Amino acid sequence: MFKLMPILLLVLVGCKKATSDDEVPYSAPDLTVVLGAGEVLAGVVVDEESLFGGISAEGQLGDFKIYNDRAQFIVQAVRESSYYVELGGGVIDADAVRPPGELGRDRVDDLVATF
C-alpha cells in the first residue's frame, strides 16, 4: 500500500483542474416542440409556454417536464409546494398532449412514492 502512495500523489497532482473554458454551457431543450411517434423529450422548464393548465396545475419554472406525442408530465423540483408534499421528485401535473392553444386538463394533485 505504501509503495503505491507516491504514484497516487503524482496522479492527483498531475490531474488538470477544470477551468471555466472547459465548461460546456447548458442549453435547455425547447419543451414546446410537437413530438412525433416514438420520440420523448425531458428537461427543466425555463419558460411558461412549456407548462400546461388544468384544475390542479401547479407546475412552475424550474420544475421538470417529460413528454412524448401522447402524454406530458411535470415533476416538481426541490421547492416549497402548496399541496400535500413539499419535497421534489413527485409528479405534480399530468395531461394528454393537446394541440397548441387548447387548455390543459390536469387533475393530478400529487403523485409521490411513499414507504
N, C-alpha and C positions, 0 to 999 in steps of 0.2 A: 504494500500500500504506500509506504513512504517513498519508494522508488518512483512511483507514478506522480508524486506531488509536484516535482519540478516541471514535468511535462504538462500537467494540468494548469499550472501557473502560467506557463508560456502560451498555452492555448487561450486562456482568459485574457491575458494582456494583449495578445495579438489580434483579438477579435475587433473588428471595426465597429465603432458606435454609430448608430443610425443618426443621420442629420436630417434637418428639415428638407434638404434637397432630395433625400431618398424617399420621403413620404409620398404616397400616391393620394391625391385629393379624392375625397368621397364624392361621388356623383349619384344623387338619389335617382332611382328609376322613375319614369313617368307612370304613376299609378292610375292614370285616367285612360290609358290606351285600351282599345277594344281588342280582346284576345280571340284567337281562333281556337278550334277544337284541338285538344292536346297541349295547349300552352298554359303556363302558370306563371304568375309574377308575384313577388313579395318585396316589401321594402318599408322604410319609415315614411309616414305621412308628413309631407312638408308643405302641402297646400290644401286648402279647404275643398277644392274640387275633387280630391281623392276620396273624401268621406261621402257617406250616403245617409239619408234621413230615415225617419220612422218614429213610431210612438216612443220607443225606448232608446233611440240612438244617442250614444254618449261619446263616440269617438272624437279625439282631439288631435291637434298637431303633435307629433312626437310618438303617437301610437304606431302600431304596425298593421299593414294591410296585406292580406294574401287573397288572391282571387284567380279564377280561371274564366272560361267563357260562360259558365253557368251559375257559380256561387261566389260570394265575396264575404270576407270576414275581417273584423277589426280586433286585434289583440292589444290589450291595454299595456302601455309602457309602465314603468315604475313611477307612479304619481298618485296623488290623492284622488279618490273616487267619490261620487255622490251616491253610490249604490251599496250593495252588500259587502263586496270585497275591496279592500283598499290596497291590494298588492298587484303588481304587474303580472302578466302572463296569462290572464284569463280572457276568453272570448267575450267581448262586450257588445259586439254588433254582428249580425248575420243577416243576409238577404240574398235573394236571387239577383243576378246581374240583369239590369234593366236598360232600356235604350236611353241615350243621353237626354237629359231634361225630365225624365219621368221620376216622380217622387219615390223614395225608398220606402220599404215597409218593414223595417227592423222591429221585431217584438221581443228580442232577447234582452233580459236584464243582465245577468252574469252567468257564465258557464265556467266553472273552475273545478279542477280535480282536488278532492279532499281525501284525507286519510283518516 
